[in-house]
Amino acid sequence: MMEYRIAIPHCYTWMAAGDKKLYIEYIKGYIKSSHPGLKPVRVEGKYVICIKK
């Protein structure tokens, strides 16, 4: 299956302020609103790896 590497905006790191659970929720919301055809699979550094729904 094809994977897509999407850069995570820096502001999400800043807004989460070290709270990993909140950071993941921000990423899920970002992908849902900005890339509705993709589903997040995992986070690799400053990128989220997604697949098509």
C-alpha positions in Angstrom: 0.0 0.0 0.0 1.3 3.5 -0.9 2.3 5.6 2.1 2.3 9.4 2.0 4.7 11.5 4.1 3.1 14.8 5.3 5.0 17.5 7.1 3.6 18.4 10.5 3.3 22.2 11.0 5.7 23.5 13.7 2.8 25.3 15.5 1.4 21.9 16.6 4.6 21.1 18.5 4.5 24.5 20.2 0.8 24.3 21.1 1.1 20.8 22.6 3.9 22.0 24.9 5.4 18.5 25.5 2.0 16.7 25.9 2.3 13.7 23.6 -1.4 12.8 23.8 -2.4 16.3 22.8 0.2 16.4 20.0 -1.3 13.2 18.5 -4.8 14.6 18.7 -3.6 17.8 16.9 -2.0 15.7 14.2 -5.2 13.7 13.7 -7.3 16.9 13.4 -4.8 18.4 11.0 -4.9 15.4 8.7 -8.7 15.2 8.9 -9.2 18.8 7.9 -6.2 19.3 5.5 -6.0 15.9 3.9 -9.5 14.3 4.2 -8.7 11.3 1.9 -5.8 10.1 4.1 -5.6 8.2 7.3 -2.6 8.7 9.7 -0.7 5.6 10.5 2.4 6.7 12.5 4.5 9.7 13.3 8.2 9.8 12.2 9.9 12.9 13.6 8.4 16.0 12.0 6.3 13.9 9.6 3.1 11.9 9.8 2.9 8.8 7.6 -0.6 8.3 6.0 -2.4 5.9 3.8 -5.4 6.4 1.6 -8.7 5.6 3.3 
